[in-house]
Amino acid sequence: MQKEKKRPIRVFFDSHMEGDSNSAAEEKSKPKTSKGSKKAAKGHALEFFAIATVPMVLVLGNSMLIPILPDMQREMGISQFQTSLVITLFSVTAGIFIPALGYLSDRFSRKAVMIPSLILYGLAGILAGFGAVWNSYWLLITARALQGIGAAGTAPIAMAYVGDVYKGATESKALGITEASNGTGKVISPILGALLALIVWYAAYFAFPLFCLVALLAVIFILHEPKKKKEKESLSQYVHSIGDIMKKKGRWLITSFFAGSLGLFVLFGVLFYLSDILEKKPYSIDGVIKGLVLAIPLMGMVTTSYITGSVIKKNGILMRRLMLIGLAVSTIALALCIFLYTNIYIFIGLLTLSSIGTGLLLPCLNTMITGSVQKSQRGMITSLYSSLRFLGVAAGPPLFGWMMSISDRFVFITVSILAAIALGLVFFLIKPDKHLADA
């Protein structure tokens, strides 16, 4: 790295498997066999599938309901505010409980948290479905809050699991697949929700537990967690260790938390904006067709996330470049929207470019954050990150709705400035070494 007046902030990694301190040297000395590599690749493929089902289920549980919200409001005779609580309460509850479940996963194990969380998530979905059938709003909303608690122990803990089990290029690839799965769920969930509503408007509530069952079985039978050798810390020791991490690495960790949360806030905010204008004249696009149009920017993010996760490995310089490029692309695309949002074709293209920028950013942040701390604190750190991401997603639509009430240009002036701020913070505060080393 080039010399600078100020000492750059170092990003170190602890994402090695236990007992593999000299894994790099050992791997070089091992003879390569095509049979062994094929077996390992098959094993990784199954594990990647199991891991990918967890964030997919998390997204389906919320986004699949968006197309049926107008029907629910009409059939249950509730207000627009009460309808919005079905989504908001789920997100807020999850955001609150994610850190607590992250702590439990550090103290016990990742699977010990993910398995009961998936069970609660699925059973609460069935309960919500009966709330809709019986026209009981309070049963429905209570069930959605329980689903939020279950959601808190799914994708954030899966991210920590990846950091525990994999290392190097395999870790970054697994995290890229996790991010791509999350985005894929967001692409298909509105379309799936609209198709299920053709049967009956509350069909999505009863279909969701089936997806949850697939994830549950995959986690139980495919994922294998290494046994913990270290004695459990007391709560006071644990809190102290988390405090030490934030003191030593807080500047770049907080910057990473902000950048990741902002990326998803902007992504879902602009999709909310696009969804709103597509329903109005002269477009008048709704239902499944609207879901397909909304899928265009999301597919840009999904594809880029997968490719980025596959190529970054532990290359700190490459991660920094991709993060800066991604934020710069998003900033420029959003700034151009200030002047070009009236042309729907150019507008969708710019939103797709912004989403591609997010796809460059998130896998790099995921890899840096999961690998920056020891296994015993990883659940809490990744959970704090996931909690802020979750709240960013939840805040996007209402805040964008408020900004839209002022003016369309105000929306894109605001988000382009926020993206530029994130770009500046990453540029000045996140400066990893060329080859990221284990702490």
C-alpha positions as a LaTeX table, in Angstrom:
\begin{tabular}{lrrr}
\hline
Residue & $x$ (\AA) & $y$ (\AA) & $z$ (\AA) \\
\hline
Met1 & 0.00 & 0.00 & 0.00 \\
Gln2 & 1.15 & 3.52 & $-0.58$ \\
Lys3 & 2.41 & 5.45 & 2.38 \\
Glu4 & 0.09 & 7.99 & 3.88 \\
Lys5 & 0.44 & 10.55 & 6.60 \\
Lys6 & $-2.13$ & 8.81 & 8.72 \\
Arg7 & $-1.74$ & 5.17 & 9.56 \\
Pro8 & $-4.36$ & 3.16 & 7.65 \\
Ile9 & $-6.93$ & 1.17 & 9.56 \\
Arg10 & $-6.04$ & $-2.50$ & 9.38 \\
Val11 & $-8.68$ & $-5.13$ & 8.82 \\
Phe12 & $-7.71$ & $-8.54$ & 10.20 \\
Phe13 & $-9.51$ & $-11.83$ & 9.87 \\
Asp14 & $-10.24$ & $-14.78$ & 12.15 \\
Ser15 & $-12.23$ & $-16.79$ & 9.65 \\
His16 & $-10.16$ & $-19.99$ & 9.77 \\
Met17 & $-11.46$ & $-23.35$ & 10.89 \\
Glu18 & $-10.24$ & $-24.59$ & 14.26 \\
Gly19 & $-7.01$ & $-26.50$ & 14.03 \\
Asp20 & $-6.06$ & $-25.00$ & 10.65 \\
Ser21 & $-3.59$ & $-22.33$ & 11.65 \\
Asn22 & $-1.18$ & $-23.47$ & 8.98 \\
Ser23 & $-3.81$ & $-24.47$ & 6.48 \\
Ala24 & $-2.31$ & $-22.52$ & 3.59 \\
Ala25 & 1.04 & $-24.28$ & 3.87 \\
Glu26 & $-0.58$ & $-27.65$ & 4.40 \\
Glu27 & $-2.80$ & $-27.30$ & 1.36 \\
Lys28 & 0.22 & $-26.60$ & $-0.85$ \\
Ser29 & 1.93 & $-29.77$ & 0.37 \\
Lys30 & $-1.10$ & $-31.99$ & $-0.20$ \\
Pro31 & $-1.26$ & $-33.86$ & $-3.50$ \\
Lys32 & $-4.19$ & $-32.78$ & $-5.61$ \\
Thr33 & $-6.59$ & $-35.51$ & $-6.65$ \\
Ser34 & $-9.46$ & $-34.95$ & $-9.01$ \\
Lys35 & $-11.58$ & $-37.49$ & $-7.09$ \\
Gly36 & $-11.06$ & $-35.67$ & $-3.79$ \\
Ser37 & $-11.70$ & $-32.25$ & $-5.32$ \\
Lys38 & $-14.92$ & $-33.47$ & $-6.93$ \\
Lys39 & $-16.11$ & $-34.87$ & $-3.59$ \\
Ala40 & $-15.27$ & $-31.61$ & $-1.82$ \\
Ala41 & $-17.01$ & $-29.58$ & $-4.52$ \\
Lys42 & $-20.14$ & $-31.74$ & $-4.19$ \\
Gly43 & $-20.09$ & $-31.32$ & $-0.41$ \\
His44 & $-19.70$ & $-27.57$ & $-0.70$ \\
Ala45 & $-22.54$ & $-27.39$ & $-3.23$ \\
Leu46 & $-24.93$ & $-29.09$ & $-0.79$ \\
Glu47 & $-23.78$ & $-26.89$ & 2.07 \\
Phe48 & $-24.12$ & $-23.74$ & $-0.05$ \\
Phe49 & $-27.66$ & $-24.82$ & $-0.95$ \\
Ala50 & $-28.53$ & $-25.32$ & 2.72 \\
Ile51 & $-27.06$ & $-21.94$ & 3.68 \\
Ala52 & $-28.84$ & $-20.20$ & 0.78 \\
Thr53 & $-32.26$ & $-21.50$ & 1.87 \\
Val54 & $-32.06$ & $-19.54$ & 5.15 \\
Pro55 & $-31.90$ & $-15.95$ & 3.76 \\
Met56 & $-34.31$ & $-17.00$ & 1.00 \\
Val57 & $-36.93$ & $-18.00$ & 3.57 \\
Leu58 & $-36.33$ & $-14.79$ & 5.52 \\
Val59 & $-37.14$ & $-12.68$ & 2.46 \\
Leu60 & $-40.14$ & $-14.75$ & 1.37 \\
Gly61 & $-41.75$ & $-14.32$ & 4.77 \\
Asn62 & $-42.05$ & $-10.56$ & 4.28 \\
Ser63 & $-41.83$ & $-9.61$ & 0.61 \\
Met64 & $-44.28$ & $-12.31$ & $-0.49$ \\
Leu65 & $-47.02$ & $-10.45$ & 1.39 \\
Ile66 & $-46.56$ & $-7.09$ & $-0.33$ \\
Pro67 & $-48.81$ & $-7.86$ & $-3.35$ \\
Ile68 & $-51.69$ & $-9.00$ & $-1.08$ \\
Leu69 & $-51.71$ & $-5.97$ & 1.26 \\
Pro70 & $-54.49$ & $-4.14$ & $-0.67$ \\
Asp71 & $-56.60$ & $-7.32$ & $-0.64$ \\
Met72 & $-55.99$ & $-7.80$ & 3.08 \\
Gln73 & $-57.03$ & $-4.23$ & 3.83 \\
Arg74 & $-60.25$ & $-4.66$ & 1.89 \\
Glu75 & $-61.17$ & $-8.16$ & 3.12 \\
Met76 & $-60.38$ & $-7.54$ & 6.81 \\
Gly77 & $-61.79$ & $-4.02$ & 6.85 \\
Ile78 & $-58.69$ & $-2.44$ & 8.39 \\
Ser79 & $-56.97$ & 0.92 & 7.83 \\
Gln80 & $-53.90$ & 1.52 & 5.69 \\
Phe81 & $-51.84$ & 2.09 & 8.85 \\
Gln82 & $-52.98$ & $-1.24$ & 10.33 \\
Thr83 & $-52.09$ & $-2.92$ & 7.05 \\
Ser84 & $-48.58$ & $-1.42$ & 7.08 \\
Leu85 & $-48.00$ & $-2.82$ & 10.58 \\
Val86 & $-48.09$ & $-6.34$ & 9.13 \\
Ile87 & $-44.75$ & $-5.53$ & 7.46 \\
Thr88 & $-43.33$ & $-2.95$ & 9.86 \\
Leu89 & $-43.93$ & $-4.88$ & 13.11 \\
Phe90 & $-42.24$ & $-7.94$ & 11.63 \\
Ser91 & $-39.16$ & $-5.88$ & 10.65 \\
Val92 & $-38.92$ & $-3.92$ & 13.89 \\
Thr93 & $-39.31$ & $-7.05$ & 16.06 \\
Ala94 & $-36.60$ & $-8.81$ & 14.07 \\
Gly95 & $-34.28$ & $-5.81$ & 14.33 \\
Ile96 & $-34.69$ & $-5.72$ & 18.12 \\
Phe97 & $-34.12$ & $-9.45$ & 18.70 \\
Ile98 & $-31.26$ & $-10.03$ & 16.25 \\
Pro99 & $-28.48$ & $-8.96$ & 18.69 \\
Ala100 & $-29.90$ & $-11.11$ & 21.51 \\
Leu101 & $-30.02$ & $-14.21$ & 19.31 \\
Gly102 & $-26.55$ & $-13.38$ & 18.01 \\
Tyr103 & $-25.30$ & $-13.55$ & 21.60 \\
Leu104 & $-27.06$ & $-16.89$ & 22.16 \\
Ser105 & $-25.47$ & $-18.30$ & 18.99 \\
Asp106 & $-22.03$ & $-17.29$ & 20.30 \\
Arg107 & $-22.73$ & $-18.84$ & 23.71 \\
Phe108 & $-24.23$ & $-22.12$ & 22.46 \\
Ser109 & $-24.06$ & $-22.81$ & 18.71 \\
Arg110 & $-25.33$ & $-21.47$ & 15.39 \\
Lys111 & $-27.62$ & $-24.43$ & 14.69 \\
Ala112 & $-28.99$ & $-24.33$ & 18.23 \\
Val113 & $-30.40$ & $-20.90$ & 17.37 \\
Met114 & $-31.29$ & $-21.40$ & 13.69 \\
Ile115 & $-33.33$ & $-24.59$ & 14.16 \\
Pro116 & $-35.82$ & $-23.32$ & 16.78 \\
Ser117 & $-35.96$ & $-19.96$ & 14.98 \\
Leu118 & $-37.03$ & $-21.64$ & 11.74 \\
Ile119 & $-39.61$ & $-23.72$ & 13.62 \\
Leu120 & $-41.06$ & $-20.60$ & 15.28 \\
Tyr121 & $-40.97$ & $-18.77$ & 11.96 \\
Gly122 & $-42.98$ & $-21.48$ & 10.20 \\
Leu123 & $-45.52$ & $-22.11$ & 12.99 \\
Ala124 & $-46.15$ & $-18.37$ & 13.39 \\
Gly125 & $-46.81$ & $-18.21$ & 9.65 \\
Ile126 & $-49.56$ & $-20.81$ & 10.02 \\
Leu127 & $-50.98$ & $-18.88$ & 12.97 \\
Ala128 & $-51.02$ & $-15.71$ & 10.88 \\
Gly129 & $-52.88$ & $-17.60$ & 8.16 \\
Phe130 & $-55.60$ & $-18.64$ & 10.59 \\
Gly131 & $-55.78$ & $-15.04$ & 11.79 \\
Ala132 & $-56.59$ & $-14.06$ & 8.21 \\
Val133 & $-59.14$ & $-16.88$ & 7.79 \\
Trp134 & $-60.90$ & $-15.98$ & 11.06 \\
Asn135 & $-60.71$ & $-12.26$ & 10.23 \\
Ser136 & $-58.83$ & $-11.67$ & 13.50 \\
Tyr137 & $-56.45$ & $-8.75$ & 12.96 \\
Trp138 & $-54.93$ & $-9.01$ & 16.45 \\
Leu139 & $-54.13$ & $-12.70$ & 16.03 \\
Leu140 & $-52.58$ & $-11.92$ & 12.67 \\
Ile141 & $-50.45$ & $-9.07$ & 13.98 \\
Thr142 & $-49.34$ & $-11.08$ & 17.04 \\
Ala143 & $-48.29$ & $-13.93$ & 14.78 \\
Arg144 & $-46.31$ & $-11.52$ & 12.59 \\
Ala145 & $-44.44$ & $-10.25$ & 15.66 \\
Leu146 & $-43.59$ & $-13.87$ & 16.57 \\
Gln147 & $-42.39$ & $-14.39$ & 13.01 \\
Gly148 & $-40.11$ & $-11.39$ & 13.45 \\
Ile149 & $-38.52$ & $-13.06$ & 16.49 \\
Gly150 & $-38.03$ & $-16.23$ & 14.45 \\
Ala151 & $-36.58$ & $-14.22$ & 11.56 \\
Ala152 & $-33.96$ & $-12.74$ & 13.89 \\
Gly153 & $-32.34$ & $-16.16$ & 14.27 \\
Thr154 & $-32.11$ & $-17.05$ & 10.58 \\
Ala155 & $-30.00$ & $-15.16$ & 8.01 \\
Pro156 & $-27.79$ & $-13.21$ & 10.50 \\
Ile157 & $-26.79$ & $-16.44$ & 12.22 \\
Ala158 & $-26.21$ & $-18.17$ & 8.88 \\
Met159 & $-23.71$ & $-15.41$ & 8.03 \\
Ala160 & $-21.83$ & $-16.09$ & 11.27 \\
Tyr161 & $-21.90$ & $-19.84$ & 10.50 \\
Val162 & $-20.19$ & $-19.18$ & 7.15 \\
Gly163 & $-17.43$ & $-17.28$ & 8.94 \\
Asp164 & $-16.98$ & $-20.18$ & 11.38 \\
Val165 & $-16.76$ & $-23.01$ & 8.87 \\
Tyr166 & $-15.12$ & $-21.60$ & 5.73 \\
Lys167 & $-12.00$ & $-19.62$ & 5.02 \\
Gly168 & $-10.33$ & $-17.78$ & 2.17 \\
Ala169 & $-11.99$ & $-17.91$ & $-1.24$ \\
Thr170 & $-14.58$ & $-20.44$ & $-0.06$ \\
Glu171 & $-15.79$ & $-18.08$ & 2.66 \\
Ser172 & $-16.17$ & $-15.10$ & 0.33 \\
Lys173 & $-17.92$ & $-17.29$ & $-2.24$ \\
Ala174 & $-20.35$ & $-18.62$ & 0.38 \\
Leu175 & $-21.11$ & $-15.07$ & 1.55 \\
Gly176 & $-21.63$ & $-14.00$ & $-2.06$ \\
Ile177 & $-24.11$ & $-16.84$ & $-2.52$ \\
Thr178 & $-25.87$ & $-15.78$ & 0.71 \\
Glu179 & $-26.24$ & $-12.23$ & $-0.58$ \\
Ala180 & $-27.35$ & $-13.50$ & $-4.01$ \\
Ser181 & $-29.93$ & $-15.80$ & $-2.36$ \\
Asn182 & $-31.24$ & $-12.86$ & $-0.35$ \\
Gly183 & $-31.62$ & $-10.83$ & $-3.54$ \\
Thr184 & $-33.15$ & $-13.73$ & $-5.48$ \\
Gly185 & $-35.79$ & $-14.07$ & $-2.77$ \\
Lys186 & $-36.61$ & $-10.40$ & $-3.20$ \\
Val187 & $-36.94$ & $-10.92$ & $-6.96$ \\
Ile188 & $-39.31$ & $-13.89$ & $-6.88$ \\
Ser189 & $-41.30$ & $-13.18$ & $-3.71$ \\
Pro190 & $-43.64$ & $-10.45$ & $-5.10$ \\
Ile191 & $-44.30$ & $-12.56$ & $-8.19$ \\
Leu192 & $-44.93$ & $-15.66$ & $-6.08$ \\
Gly193 & $-47.21$ & $-13.71$ & $-3.72$ \\
Ala194 & $-49.26$ & $-12.38$ & $-6.64$ \\
Leu195 & $-49.61$ & $-15.88$ & $-8.13$ \\
Leu196 & $-50.71$ & $-17.39$ & $-4.80$ \\
Ala197 & $-53.28$ & $-14.63$ & $-4.39$ \\
Leu198 & $-55.01$ & $-15.97$ & $-7.51$ \\
Ile199 & $-56.08$ & $-18.95$ & $-5.34$ \\
Val200 & $-57.18$ & $-16.95$ & $-2.30$ \\
Trp201 & $-55.70$ & $-13.74$ & $-0.90$ \\
Tyr202 & $-54.30$ & $-15.37$ & 2.27 \\
Ala203 & $-52.75$ & $-18.40$ & 0.52 \\
Ala204 & $-49.24$ & $-16.98$ & 0.98 \\
Tyr205 & $-49.47$ & $-17.40$ & 4.77 \\
Phe206 & $-50.04$ & $-21.14$ & 4.41 \\
Ala207 & $-47.56$ & $-21.63$ & 1.56 \\
Phe208 & $-44.71$ & $-19.98$ & 3.42 \\
Pro209 & $-44.24$ & $-22.73$ & 6.10 \\
Leu210 & $-43.54$ & $-25.21$ & 3.28 \\
Phe211 & $-40.51$ & $-23.16$ & 2.21 \\
Cys212 & $-39.55$ & $-22.89$ & 5.86 \\
Leu213 & $-39.64$ & $-26.70$ & 6.20 \\
Val214 & $-37.16$ & $-27.07$ & 3.32 \\
Ala215 & $-34.74$ & $-24.69$ & 5.05 \\
Leu216 & $-35.21$ & $-26.45$ & 8.40 \\
Leu217 & $-34.44$ & $-29.91$ & 6.97 \\
Ala218 & $-31.44$ & $-28.55$ & 5.06 \\
Val219 & $-29.98$ & $-26.95$ & 8.20 \\
Ile220 & $-30.55$ & $-30.08$ & 10.32 \\
Phe221 & $-29.21$ & $-32.70$ & 7.91 \\
Ile222 & $-26.69$ & $-30.88$ & 5.67 \\
Leu223 & $-24.94$ & $-28.30$ & 7.82 \\
His224 & $-22.33$ & $-29.63$ & 10.24 \\
Glu225 & $-20.95$ & $-27.34$ & 12.91 \\
Pro226 & $-17.47$ & $-27.76$ & 14.43 \\
Lys227 & $-17.49$ & $-28.44$ & 18.15 \\
Lys228 & $-16.56$ & $-25.58$ & 20.44 \\
Lys229 & $-13.36$ & $-26.17$ & 22.38 \\
Lys230 & $-13.23$ & $-22.92$ & 24.30 \\
Glu231 & $-14.98$ & $-22.54$ & 27.66 \\
Lys232 & $-18.02$ & $-20.30$ & 27.64 \\
Glu233 & $-17.49$ & $-16.70$ & 28.67 \\
Ser234 & $-19.64$ & $-15.09$ & 31.32 \\
Leu235 & $-22.01$ & $-12.36$ & 30.14 \\
Ser236 & $-19.79$ & $-9.64$ & 31.62 \\
Gln237 & $-16.70$ & $-11.08$ & 29.90 \\
Tyr238 & $-18.60$ & $-11.35$ & 26.63 \\
Val239 & $-19.81$ & $-7.73$ & 26.79 \\
His240 & $-16.28$ & $-6.61$ & 27.67 \\
Ser241 & $-14.83$ & $-8.48$ & 24.67 \\
Ile242 & $-17.40$ & $-6.90$ & 22.33 \\
Gly243 & $-16.50$ & $-3.50$ & 23.79 \\
Asp244 & $-12.80$ & $-4.16$ & 23.13 \\
Ile245 & $-13.58$ & $-5.06$ & 19.51 \\
Met246 & $-15.51$ & $-1.82$ & 18.99 \\
Lys247 & $-12.68$ & 0.20 & 20.59 \\
Lys248 & $-10.04$ & $-1.36$ & 18.35 \\
Lys249 & $-12.02$ & $-1.72$ & 15.11 \\
Gly250 & $-15.04$ & 0.50 & 15.67 \\
Arg251 & $-14.13$ & 3.17 & 13.11 \\
Trp252 & $-14.17$ & 0.84 & 10.12 \\
Leu253 & $-16.83$ & $-1.51$ & 11.54 \\
Ile254 & $-19.30$ & 1.35 & 12.11 \\
Thr255 & $-18.50$ & 2.67 & 8.64 \\
Ser256 & $-19.22$ & $-0.79$ & 7.22 \\
Phe257 & $-22.47$ & $-1.05$ & 9.19 \\
Phe258 & $-23.56$ & 2.35 & 7.85 \\
Ala259 & $-22.62$ & 1.56 & 4.25 \\
Gly260 & $-24.42$ & $-1.81$ & 4.26 \\
Ser261 & $-27.55$ & $-0.40$ & 5.88 \\
Leu262 & $-27.59$ & 2.58 & 3.50 \\
Gly263 & $-27.17$ & 0.32 & 0.45 \\
Leu264 & $-30.32$ & $-1.64$ & 1.32 \\
Phe265 & $-32.20$ & 1.48 & 2.45 \\
Val266 & $-31.63$ & 3.05 & $-0.98$ \\
Leu267 & $-32.31$ & $-0.19$ & $-2.86$ \\
Phe268 & $-35.71$ & $-0.81$ & $-1.31$ \\
Gly269 & $-36.60$ & 2.83 & $-1.18$ \\
Val270 & $-36.15$ & 3.29 & $-4.93$ \\
Leu271 & $-38.01$ & 0.03 & $-5.59$ \\
Phe272 & $-40.89$ & 1.41 & $-3.52$ \\
Tyr273 & $-40.74$ & 4.59 & $-5.62$ \\
Leu274 & $-40.68$ & 2.59 & $-8.87$ \\
Ser275 & $-43.56$ & 0.39 & $-7.70$ \\
Asp276 & $-45.63$ & 3.50 & $-6.99$ \\
Ile277 & $-45.09$ & 5.20 & $-10.33$ \\
Leu278 & $-45.66$ & 2.00 & $-12.35$ \\
Glu279 & $-49.24$ & 1.79 & $-11.05$ \\
Lys280 & $-50.01$ & 5.34 & $-12.15$ \\
Lys281 & $-50.75$ & 6.67 & $-15.62$ \\
Pro282 & $-49.41$ & 6.48 & $-18.27$ \\
Tyr283 & $-47.96$ & 3.08 & $-17.25$ \\
Ser284 & $-50.81$ & 1.47 & $-15.23$ \\
Ile285 & $-48.71$ & $-1.66$ & $-14.64$ \\
Asp286 & $-49.74$ & $-3.93$ & $-11.75$ \\
Gly287 & $-49.69$ & $-7.52$ & $-10.54$ \\
Val288 & $-47.23$ & $-10.05$ & $-11.92$ \\
Ile289 & $-46.05$ & $-7.74$ & $-14.73$ \\
Lys290 & $-45.09$ & $-5.08$ & $-12.20$ \\
Gly291 & $-43.21$ & $-7.74$ & $-10.22$ \\
Leu292 & $-41.22$ & $-8.64$ & $-13.34$ \\
Val293 & $-40.29$ & $-4.99$ & $-13.94$ \\
Leu294 & $-39.19$ & $-4.59$ & $-10.31$ \\
Ala295 & $-37.08$ & $-7.71$ & $-10.73$ \\
Ile296 & $-34.81$ & $-5.98$ & $-13.28$ \\
Pro297 & $-32.80$ & $-3.86$ & $-10.79$ \\
Leu298 & $-32.79$ & $-6.71$ & $-8.27$ \\
Met299 & $-31.35$ & $-9.14$ & $-10.81$ \\
Gly300 & $-28.53$ & $-6.68$ & $-11.36$ \\
Met301 & $-27.71$ & $-6.85$ & $-7.67$ \\
Val302 & $-28.11$ & $-10.65$ & $-7.44$ \\
Thr303 & $-25.80$ & $-11.38$ & $-10.39$ \\
Thr304 & $-23.16$ & $-8.90$ & $-9.26$ \\
Ser305 & $-23.25$ & $-10.19$ & $-5.66$ \\
Tyr306 & $-22.60$ & $-13.75$ & $-6.78$ \\
Ile307 & $-19.71$ & $-12.79$ & $-9.10$ \\
Thr308 & $-18.17$ & $-10.47$ & $-6.51$ \\
Gly309 & $-18.28$ & $-13.12$ & $-3.79$ \\
Ser310 & $-16.59$ & $-15.59$ & $-6.13$ \\
Val311 & $-13.62$ & $-13.37$ & $-7.04$ \\
Ile312 & $-12.69$ & $-11.30$ & $-3.98$ \\
Lys313 & $-11.25$ & $-14.14$ & $-1.87$ \\
Lys314 & $-9.16$ & $-12.38$ & 0.84 \\
Asn315 & $-7.75$ & $-9.69$ & $-1.43$ \\
Gly316 & $-8.07$ & $-6.51$ & 0.63 \\
Ile317 & $-7.03$ & $-4.17$ & $-2.17$ \\
Leu318 & $-9.58$ & $-5.69$ & $-4.54$ \\
Met319 & $-12.32$ & $-5.41$ & $-1.90$ \\
Arg320 & $-11.53$ & $-1.75$ & $-1.33$ \\
Arg321 & $-11.56$ & $-1.01$ & $-5.06$ \\
Leu322 & $-14.85$ & $-2.83$ & $-5.61$ \\
Met323 & $-16.50$ & $-1.08$ & $-2.66$ \\
Leu324 & $-15.38$ & 2.33 & $-3.92$ \\
Ile325 & $-16.42$ & 1.52 & $-7.50$ \\
Gly326 & $-19.80$ & 0.23 & $-6.29$ \\
Leu327 & $-20.52$ & 3.32 & $-4.19$ \\
Ala328 & $-19.29$ & 5.64 & $-6.96$ \\
Val329 & $-21.54$ & 3.92 & $-9.53$ \\
Ser330 & $-24.52$ & 4.17 & $-7.15$ \\
Thr331 & $-23.83$ & 7.83 & $-6.39$ \\
Ile332 & $-23.55$ & 8.79 & $-10.07$ \\
Ala333 & $-26.62$ & 6.74 & $-11.08$ \\
Leu334 & $-28.76$ & 8.25 & $-8.31$ \\
Ala335 & $-27.52$ & 11.76 & $-9.12$ \\
Leu336 & $-28.50$ & 11.29 & $-12.78$ \\
Cys337 & $-31.97$ & 10.24 & $-11.64$ \\
Ile338 & $-32.49$ & 13.83 & $-10.41$ \\
Phe339 & $-32.73$ & 14.91 & $-14.05$ \\
Leu340 & $-33.77$ & 11.73 & $-15.88$ \\
Tyr341 & $-36.39$ & 10.09 & $-13.63$ \\
Thr342 & $-39.21$ & 11.08 & $-16.03$ \\
Asn343 & $-37.94$ & 8.73 & $-18.79$ \\
Ile344 & $-39.00$ & 5.31 & $-17.49$ \\
Tyr345 & $-36.53$ & 3.32 & $-19.61$ \\
Ile346 & $-33.49$ & 5.40 & $-18.64$ \\
Phe347 & $-34.76$ & 5.51 & $-15.06$ \\
Ile348 & $-34.96$ & 1.70 & $-14.76$ \\
Gly349 & $-31.49$ & 1.47 & $-16.33$ \\
Leu350 & $-30.06$ & 3.91 & $-13.76$ \\
Leu351 & $-31.73$ & 2.04 & $-10.89$ \\
Thr352 & $-30.20$ & $-1.18$ & $-12.22$ \\
Leu353 & $-26.75$ & 0.48 & $-12.27$ \\
Ser354 & $-27.28$ & 1.60 & $-8.68$ \\
Ser355 & $-28.25$ & $-1.97$ & $-7.73$ \\
Ile356 & $-25.12$ & $-3.30$ & $-9.44$ \\
Gly357 & $-23.13$ & $-0.90$ & $-7.27$ \\
Thr358 & $-24.85$ & $-2.38$ & $-4.20$ \\
Gly359 & $-23.97$ & $-5.86$ & $-5.46$ \\
Leu360 & $-20.29$ & $-4.85$ & $-5.57$ \\
Leu361 & $-20.44$ & $-3.40$ & $-2.06$ \\
Leu362 & $-22.31$ & $-5.93$ & 0.08 \\
Pro363 & $-20.27$ & $-9.16$ & $-0.44$ \\
Cys364 & $-17.08$ & $-7.23$ & 0.38 \\
Leu365 & $-18.61$ & $-5.85$ & 3.58 \\
Asn366 & $-19.93$ & $-9.29$ & 4.52 \\
Thr367 & $-16.51$ & $-10.90$ & 4.10 \\
Met368 & $-14.70$ & $-8.18$ & 6.03 \\
Ile369 & $-17.17$ & $-8.13$ & 8.93 \\
Thr370 & $-17.49$ & $-11.89$ & 9.40 \\
Gly371 & $-13.74$ & $-12.38$ & 9.23 \\
Ser372 & $-12.73$ & $-9.44$ & 11.41 \\
Val373 & $-13.54$ & $-11.03$ & 14.78 \\
Gln374 & $-12.96$ & $-14.32$ & 16.55 \\
Lys375 & $-15.56$ & $-17.07$ & 16.42 \\
Ser376 & $-16.67$ & $-16.48$ & 20.00 \\
Gln377 & $-17.86$ & $-12.92$ & 19.21 \\
Arg378 & $-18.79$ & $-13.34$ & 15.54 \\
Gly379 & $-22.49$ & $-13.96$ & 16.16 \\
Met380 & $-22.95$ & $-10.63$ & 17.94 \\
Ile381 & $-20.96$ & $-8.57$ & 15.43 \\
Thr382 & $-22.71$ & $-10.04$ & 12.39 \\
Ser383 & $-26.04$ & $-9.69$ & 14.19 \\
Leu384 & $-25.47$ & $-6.00$ & 14.87 \\
Tyr385 & $-24.66$ & $-5.58$ & 11.19 \\
Ser386 & $-27.72$ & $-7.57$ & 10.11 \\
Ser387 & $-29.96$ & $-5.68$ & 12.54 \\
Leu388 & $-28.96$ & $-2.35$ & 11.00 \\
Arg389 & $-29.43$ & $-3.78$ & 7.50 \\
Phe390 & $-32.88$ & $-5.00$ & 8.48 \\
Leu391 & $-33.84$ & $-1.61$ & 9.89 \\
Gly392 & $-32.49$ & 0.02 & 6.71 \\
Val393 & $-34.84$ & $-2.11$ & 4.63 \\
Ala394 & $-37.76$ & $-1.33$ & 6.95 \\
Ala395 & $-37.06$ & 2.43 & 6.89 \\
Gly396 & $-36.76$ & 2.67 & 3.10 \\
Pro397 & $-40.43$ & 2.66 & 2.00 \\
Pro398 & $-41.85$ & 5.01 & 4.70 \\
Leu399 & $-39.02$ & 7.54 & 4.41 \\
Phe400 & $-39.15$ & 7.45 & 0.62 \\
Gly401 & $-42.91$ & 7.94 & 0.84 \\
Trp402 & $-42.35$ & 11.04 & 2.97 \\
Met403 & $-39.72$ & 12.41 & 0.58 \\
Met404 & $-42.00$ & 11.72 & $-2.39$ \\
Ser405 & $-44.64$ & 13.91 & $-0.76$ \\
Ile406 & $-42.16$ & 16.81 & $-0.99$ \\
Ser407 & $-40.93$ & 16.25 & $-4.56$ \\
Asp408 & $-39.45$ & 13.57 & $-6.80$ \\
Arg409 & $-36.19$ & 15.48 & $-7.21$ \\
Phe410 & $-35.85$ & 15.79 & $-3.44$ \\
Val411 & $-35.84$ & 11.97 & $-3.22$ \\
Phe412 & $-32.84$ & 11.56 & $-5.49$ \\
Ile413 & $-30.97$ & 14.62 & $-4.25$ \\
Thr414 & $-31.15$ & 13.14 & $-0.74$ \\
Val415 & $-30.11$ & 9.59 & $-1.58$ \\
Ser416 & $-27.30$ & 10.65 & $-3.92$ \\
Ile417 & $-25.87$ & 12.83 & $-1.12$ \\
Leu418 & $-26.12$ & 9.91 & 1.33 \\
Ala419 & $-24.37$ & 7.62 & $-1.16$ \\
Ala420 & $-21.61$ & 10.22 & $-1.63$ \\
Ile421 & $-21.15$ & 10.43 & 2.16 \\
Ala422 & $-20.83$ & 6.64 & 2.36 \\
Leu423 & $-18.28$ & 6.74 & $-0.48$ \\
Gly424 & $-16.20$ & 9.32 & 1.40 \\
Leu425 & $-16.34$ & 7.38 & 4.67 \\
Val426 & $-15.26$ & 4.13 & 3.01 \\
Phe427 & $-12.47$ & 5.94 & 1.15 \\
Phe428 & $-11.00$ & 7.48 & 4.30 \\
Leu429 & $-11.76$ & 4.89 & 6.98 \\
Ile430 & $-11.53$ & 1.45 & 5.37 \\
Lys431 & $-8.00$ & 0.74 & 4.14 \\
Pro432 & $-7.24$ & $-2.99$ & 4.37 \\
Asp433 & $-3.87$ & $-4.56$ & 3.65 \\
Lys434 & $-3.17$ & $-6.11$ & 0.28 \\
His435 & $-3.56$ & $-9.61$ & 1.66 \\
Leu436 & $-5.87$ & $-9.77$ & 4.64 \\
Ala437 & $-4.20$ & $-11.67$ & 7.44 \\
Asp438 & $-5.63$ & $-13.59$ & 10.37 \\
Ala439 & $-5.65$ & $-11.57$ & 13.60 \\
\hline
\end{tabular}
